[in-house]
Amino acid sequence: MAQMLPPDHERAGVSSSADRVISMPSFAGSDMTQDRAPSLQHMDWIGLWLIAICGFLGAAALLVVPKFFFPAEDAAILFQYSRNLADHGLISYNAAGPRAEGATDFAWMVLLSLGMRLGIDPFWLIALINCACLALLAILLLKIAGKPPRPLALLFIMGAFTLMTQIFAAASGFSVLPFECLLTLLAWSYLKENDVGTALVALLLCLFRPDGFVFALPLLLAAFVVRPRRMRRLLVYALLFVLPGLLYFLWRWHYFGEFLPLPFLVKSNAERVAHVLVLSSLHGGVVLTLFVAILLTFALRSCLHQSCNFTLILCLIVLPDLFYFSMRLDQNVGHRFFGYLPVAAAVLLTANWQRVETRGGFILRIGIAAWLMLLCHGWLGALSRYRIEQFRNRVAIAKELSGLSHGTMIVSEAGLLPYYSGWTAYDPWGLNTAVFAKRLFLPPDVDAIEPDLVMVHTNNLECVPSADWKTPYTQRTWDHMTRNLVTGVDRSRFELWLLPYGNMSVRVANHTATWQGDQECWFVRRDSPLHKSIDRILQQHAVLRYP
């Protein structure tokens, strides 16, 4: 940590009077009125307070989300695993099994299941955890900077994270904010040269989400390579990280009978540019990486080359970028998988706070300008998508299905319907059904499962087979999977219902409530004992029977 801070004689007297006026030592409680500042100072002050207000509003909004909104599909999938663990002591997609590792966020699943055992709804529990983690994140960053946790500073940092698109993923029920807290704690332990803390937090980070190893392993290796007392450090890391991690890996391999989690099998199977990059994964990551690069270049241009800064950039930005750009990122709500980028920027800024502090106003202006140019549109787009993807009809149908005798469904949207209905469900995409993680769903699989209900979301209004389809498809794409599924549904045995995709009230407000947009295809088996009851439920929720 010491190597990143300039000597006292370099820090003294280097800033002009104007620089001192527009800087942000106000975080430490300095008096902003001691000098008369030009109008630019007041702009900085207004910007600081506006972002702090965003922090207060963001925390309040996170706290009441479950009252007005529903979780995202993948979040509901984790709720289902947590409920089965709490009720049956089994890690499985369906209550009766088989064991499945579709929920790879092991520690997050265990935490939610403990809450369920205590009678706490998981979405409300997440709301409380999100608020606590947003504040804890700010406290950790101020500790890295060596500053006291004053209210304005806390709210400012909370507001900065609220203005990242990942806040919508947190509001959707994902473990974004707890993961970001653990990542910040890992960086703090590394900077403090706390070997025991670094090893333990690294282990918890990997248990929380398996992709935590992308951050944990490089930082552990960096500490081992660049710092003295290597043998002691090697022993600590072996006992507190490697050995427990290996035991957990062997246990889960034995428990599930799969060497790798199902989502990894599915997400690693994608078309790549130069056999490395997945173009769809570049979209949100590149923009946020550019934002972070601009911010750090202006804030730390004189010390980016220092060894500790270089290590943090490599371990928290460059290597993770390469990993996530090479993976298929399904359900990437609010670009949630790139939540490490604002954390990395914040850690680097606070770790070098003595250099940044004298130019705080300038950095604030650069950050706001870069946000307006790069992230504002994405933030507003994430807000719009968040509102549209409130599947009120889908949840209402699922809750009414829960009142019927236990049925069987095949669902491409594998979260809300199974979670709220309690029915046995098969995931044709393979994230939760092992057989379809190893091969693409094929048309004969429909008859083999014999479902009472099939629900599939198609990208291209393809609820009826077309003569130009070349089924069965074997290459893993979403369109190939949905075409195989639709082809496998025998129209003489199933009737088709159509439901517009998303929140109908929002679609009406946006003048997109037509059948020309995305839609959901609902197939009901005619000879199912639940046929009439399902038809009645669908009719009550503005579902259109296909001619």
N, C-alpha and C positions, 0 to 999 in steps of 0.2 A: 504493500500500500504506500510505503514511504517513497518508493522510487517514482511514483506518479505525481508527487507534490513538489513544486519548485522550492528552492531554498528561500528562507525568509527575505534575504536581501534582494531576491529577484521579484518577490511578490510585493514588496513595499515600493510605493511611489511610481508605479508603472502606468497607472490609469489616470486619465485626465479627469478634471472636475466633472465634465459632462458625463463621462463613463460612470463615475461613482454615483451620479444622480440617477441615471436610468438603469442602474444595476438592480439586482433583486436580493440584496442582503436583508430585505424586509422579511424574508423567511426566518431570519435569525432575530427579528424583532427590532431592526434599526428604525430610526425615525425618518420617514420619507419627506418630512417637511423641513428638515434642517437646512436645505438649500432651496432657493427658488429655481424650479426646473422649467425648461421650455415646454411647449405643448406636447412634444413627443413623450415626455415623462408621463404626462397624464394619460396618454394613449396606452402606454405600458401598464400603468396602474389599472386602467379600465379593463384591459385584456386579462390581466392577472385575476381580477375579481370576477370577471365573466366566466373564466374557466373554473374558478373556485365554486361559483354558483352551480355550474354544470356538475361538479363533483357532488354537491349536496343533493341536487335533483336526481342525479344518476343513482345514488345510494337509496334515496327514497323510492324511486321507481323500481329498483331491483327488489325492494322489500315487499311491494304490493303486487308484483307480477302475477303470482298464482291466483289472485282474486279476479283478474280480468282476462288472462291469457292461458293457453295450453302449451305443454312442452313440445319440442320438436320430435320428429319421428325417431331418430337415433337415441335421443334422451329417453323416450318412452320405452325403447328396447331395453335400455339399462335398468329402468324401473322394473321391467318385467323380470329380469334376472335377479334383481335385488329382492323382489317379492317372493320369488321361488326359493331363494336362499333363506329368507326370513321365515317362510311358512313351512318349507319342506327340507331345509338343510341341504339343498341340491343346487348346483350351479347349472342351470338348464334354461333353454328358451321356453319350453312347455313345462307345466307343473309336474307332469308324469314322466318327464325325461324325453329323450336321452340327454346325457351330459353334453353340453356344447359350450364352446368358448367364443361366443359372439361378443360378449362383454369383456373387452380386454383391459378395461380400467379397473383392475382387481381391487385396489384399496378404496377407490371411490364407490364401487359396488358394495363392498363390505360396510362402509360407513353408512350408506343409504339403507342397507338391510338392517343395521342396528337401529336406525331411526324408526323403521317400519315395525320392528319388534317392540318398540316403545309406543307405538300408535301414532307416530308422526308421519304425515303425508310427505312423500319424498320431494315434491315440488316446493312445498313450504319450507322444508328443511334446507333445500338448496338456496332459497331466497335468503334465509338467515346466514348461511355460510357465505354467500356472495357478498353481502354487506360487510361481514366481518373481514373477509379476505381483501376487499377493496381498501378498507382502512388499514389492515395489516401490511398490505403492499406499500402503502405510503409511508408507514412507520419504518419498515425495513430500509426503504430507499433513503430516508432521512438519517438513519443510523449509519448507512454506508457513507453518506456525505458528512457525518459528524455534526449534524444539526439537531437541535431539540425539536420534538414533534409539536410545533405550534399549530393552532387550528387553521390559519390561513394556508400554511404550507401543506398540511394534510389534505385540505379540500382542493388545493391547486393540483396536486398529484393525482388525486382521485378523479378530478375533472378531466385531466389529460388522458387518463385511461378510459374514461367514459366516452371520449371523442374518438376512440378506436372502434372499428366495426366489430371487434370481438365481443363488445359489451352485449350485442344482440345474441351471440352464442351463449353467453352466461345467462341471459334472461330466458333462453330456450331450454335451460336445464343441463347444459354441458359443464364439464369440470374446468372451464377455462381459467377462472380467477384463482381457485385453489392451486392449479398447476403453475400459474404465473407466480404465486406466492412462494411455492416450493422452489421454483427456479431462481427467484431472487434470493431466497435463503441460502441456496447452494452457492450462488455467486458471492454472497457476503461471507460465508464460511471459508470459501477459497481465498478471498482477499485478506481475511483475518488470519490465514494460515492455520486454521483449526482443522487438523487432520481428522479427528474423531467426528466432529460435526459435519465435515464435508462428506465423509464416507457414509454416515447414517442418512443424511439428507439425500445423497445420491441414490441410495437404496430405496428410500421412500418415494422418490421421484419416479424411479423405474417401476415400482409396484403400483403407483398411481396411474401411470400410463406407460405402456411398454416402449413408446418412442422417447421416453425420458433418457434412455441410454445414449441417445444422440448428443445430449448435453453432458450427462454424467461422466461417461467414459473419457471424452476429450479433456475435461477439466481435471479428472483424476490423473490422467497420463501427463498433462502439463505440469501439475504440482509435483509429480514424481520425477520428471525429467529436469526441471529448472531449479529445484530447491534442494538444499543439502539434507542430510540425515535420511538417505533414501531407504536404507534397510528398515529403519523404524517405521517409515511411512508405508513401505511395502507390507509390513506385518499388519499395520492398522487397516489398510485397505483390504488385505486378504481376509482378515477376520470379520470385518464389519460390512464389507460390500461383496466381495467375490464369493465367499463361502455361503452366506445367506442367499445371495442371488442364484447361485448354482443349485442349492437345495430347493428353492422355490421352483426353478425351471424344471428340475427332475420330478418334483411333486405334480406340477400341472401337466407334464408330459404323461405321467402315469395316470392321472385323474381323467384326462380327456382322451387319451390315446392318440393325440395328435402332436407332432413335433413342433408345429407352428400354429398360432391362432388362426381361426377361419378368416377374419378380416384381412390378415396379412396375405393369405393365399389369394383372396379376391383382389385386393388393392395392388398387389405387385404384378397382376396380370393385366397389362395395358400396352397400347401402342406407344412407342417412344421415338423421339427424334435422336438419331445417332445412338440408338440403343440405351439412352440414358434419360432424357427429359420427357416428361408427360406434359403436353402443351396445355391441357386444361388446368393443370396444377400451377402453371406459371402466372396465371391471370392475377390473382390477388397478391401473391407473394412478391412478384417483381415490383409492383407499385409501392407496396409497403417497404420493401428493401430500399428502393430509391428514396423514399421519404426519410428513412433512417440514415442513409448515406449522406443526404444533403444536410441533415441536422448535425450529424457528427463531424462532417467536414468543416463546417463553419464554427462549431463549438470547440473542437479539439484539434484544429489544424496544426497546432504547434507541437502536439504531443502524441499524435496517433501512432507514431513510429516506436514509442516506448514499449519495452518488452511485455509489460503487464497488459497494456491496452491492446497490443497486437494479439496476445493470447486470448483475451476476452472476445475480440472481434472474430478470431478464428473459431473459437469454441461455441460462441453464442449466436453467430450470424452466418459465417461462410459455410461451415460443415453442415449445420442444420438446413440451410437453404438447399444445398446439394442433395440432401436426403429427401426433403419434402418435394422438391421439384421432380424427383424420380419415382414418386409414388402416386397412385390414383387416389385422390382425396374426395371420397364420397361424403355427402352430407356436410360439406365444408361451410356450414352456416356462419355468416359474418367473417369468412376466412379464418375460422377458429384455429386451424392448425398453425397459423402464422402469428399466434399471440406472443411467441417468444421474441419477435422483433421489437415491439415497443418496450418490452422488459429489458432487452439487451441495450437499447439506446438509453433507457433510464439508468441502468446500472453503470454504464460508461460515463454518463454525465455526472452522476452523483459521486462516483469514485474519483473523478477529477474536479470536484466542485471548487477547490481553491483556485483553479484556473478559470473555470466557467463563471464564478461568482461576480468577478469584476466586469463581465460583459453580459450579465443576465438579461438586461433589457434588449440588447441586440439579438441574443439567442431566442428570446421570447418572440420577437418580431419575425425572425427567420422561420421559427417553428410554425407560427400561425400562418405565414404566407405559404409555406410548403404544404401545410394541411389543407388550406383553401384550394390550392392548385391540384393536389394529388388525391387527397382522402375525402374531401367534403362530398363529392359526387357519390363515392362509394358508400359513405356513411348514410346518406339519404336513400340510396338504393337498397342498402341493407335494412333500413327502417321500413321501406315500402314492402320489401319481400317478407319481412317479419310479420307485417299486418296481413298480407295476402295468405301466408301459410299458417293461418289460424283456422284449422280444419274443424269448424264448429259442427257442420253436418256430419262429418266422419265420426267425430267423438260422440255426437248424439245417437247416431246409428249404432255405434259400438256399445254404448251403455244400454240401449234397448235389447241388443242381441244378448247381453249378459243375462237377461231375464228368461231366455229360452233354454231348452235342454242343451247340454254341452254339444257344440257342433265342431266341424272341421273346416278350415279355410286355407286357401293359398293366397298370399298377399304379397305384392311387390313392395307395398308400403308397410313394413313389418313392425311398426311401433304402436301407433295409437289404437288400431283395430284390435290386435291381440291383447294389448294391455288392458283396455277398458272393457272388452267383451269377455275375457277369460277363456276364449275358445282355443282349441289346439290349432296351431298355425304352422305353415311351412313357408319358408322364405326362398323363392325361386332364384334370387340373386346369389344366395349362398353364404351371406354373412352370419346366418344363424342356423343353417341346415347343412350339415357337413357334406352330404353327398353332392350338393349343388355348388359347394365351394371348390370341389375337385374337378367338376365338369359342368358345362352349361346345362340349364334346365332344358329338357326335350319334350316334344308334344306328347309322347306316350306317358309321361310322368303324371299328367292330369288324371287319366283313368286309373293309374296305379294308386294314387292317393285317394280318389273318390271323394272330393270335397263337397260340402253342402254349399259353399260360397267361394267364388274366386273374385278377387279385386286386383286390378292392374292399372297402373298409371302409365299411359303411353305418351310419347313425345310428339307423335305425328298423327293423331286422330285415327289410330289403327286398332279399332275394336272389332273389326270384321276382317277375316283373312282376304288377302288380295292374290290375284292369279300370278302376279310377278314375284311373289315371295319364293325364295329358294330354301324352304325349310326341309329338313332340320338344319339350323345354323349351329356351328360348333365354336366359332370364335367369340370370345367374351366381350360383348358390348351390350348396352342396355336395350337397344332396339332389337338385337338378335334374341335376347332373352324374352322380351315381351311378345315378339312375333311367334316364337316357339310356344309360348304359353297360350296366346290367342288361338293359334292353329290347333292346339291340343284340346280346346274346348269344343265338344261336339254340339253344334247349334240345335240338333234335334233333342238333345238331353238337357240343354241349358238355355234359359232365357236371358237376354241382355238388357241391362239398365245402364243409363248414362247419368253421370253427375259431374257438373263443372268442377274443375280443380281449384281448391283454395277457398278463401273466405268469400261467400257470396255477397255480403253487404259491401265489402271493399270492392269487389268486381263491379257491382252495380254503380258505386260511387265513381269508379274509374271508367265506366261505360264499356266494360269488357265482359259483361255477363252474357256472352253468347256461346253457342256450341262450336264456334270456330277457334276457340282457344284450347288450352290444355284441358283434358278431361280424364275422368276415371271410368273404367269399364267394370261393371259389376255383373257377374254371371251367377245365376241361381239355378241349382240343379232341380229339375222338375220333379223327379221322383224322390227327392229328399223329404223326410217326415217334417222338416222345418220349412218347407217351401212356402206355404201360405202365410206363415208368420213372418218370414223374411220379406215377402212381397208387401205385406201390410206395413212393415217398418219402413221400407224404401219409399212407398207411396207417400208416407207422412213427411218425408224430408226432401221434397221437391226433386225427386229423382225421375228421370224421363225413361219410360219403357221404350226400347228400340222397336221400330215397326217390324 
